Amino acid sequence: MAKTRQELIKEIELSLGGGMIDVELDPEHYNLAIDKALSKYRQRSSRSTEESFVAITLKEEIQDYVLPTEVIEVKDIYRRQTGSFGSGVGADIEPFEAAYLNTYMLHSGRAGGLATFEAYHSFRESIGKMFGSEYLFTWKPWNNTLNIHRKVKANDDVFVHCYNYKPDVTLITDTYSASWIREWSTSEAKMMLAEARGKFASIAGPQGGTTLNAEVLRADAAQSFQSLEEELKTYVDGGDPLGFVIG
């Protein structure tokens, strides 16, 4: 069963000694700690994003479309009305159908099948360039707007090939990211407690007063932040390196 945010909050509270002592944090503090951990992970780890397709309908005379805030990059736009996905009229060629028919049935064991497929595929690319099978576009990440560089003459169903952030629940339950987010959230909660307890060195009481542990919590949180940052740099969470950088 997928772990919920409330279950993660309970884990953080227990890690801070909840149940044995009174932890002076409200639900808002725990949620803020988790939000900051998710934000940091999305900023630094490649595992925080995923590749997906978003189905949208381009409307007549409309060029600007606002995509969900989770979308961070648009790679391409694919039209549905090609080959077997279209309306069934016209002389369009579906390359995969042509490959099956010519390569595996009519010309099995001969070179002509691959040649026919290549000819059909090249024909389809040429027709597409002549009659606008592809949409040119500009992606504006600062306002999540997709601008189509064409005057749309009629409604058209398309698939937007994009990269988007993984949902919160996915990161909280993922095998690799879950422990990192829990530890960072706990450290954020410790830092909040340190800020609150640091206002007073001690609290007066009938037995002479109680010394607060603000500095211990602050040092522990700072050390944990440094260790977790190093884990992201060394891809302990399973993230992908950016590759070799020359120069």
Buried (B, 14 or more C-beta within 10 A) or exposed (E): EEBEBEEBBBBBBEBBEBEEEEBEBEEEBBBBBBBBBBEBBBEBBEBBBEEBEBEBEBEEEEBEBEBEEBBBEBEEBBBBBBBEBEEEEEEBBBBEEBBBBBBEEEBEEEEEBEEBBBEBBEBBEEEBEEEEBEBEBEBEEEEBBBEBEEEBEEEBEBBBBBBBBBEBEBBBBBEBBBBBBBBBBBBBBBBBBBEBBBEEEEEEEEEEEEEBBBEEBBEBBBEBBEEBEEBBEEBBBEBEEEEEEEE
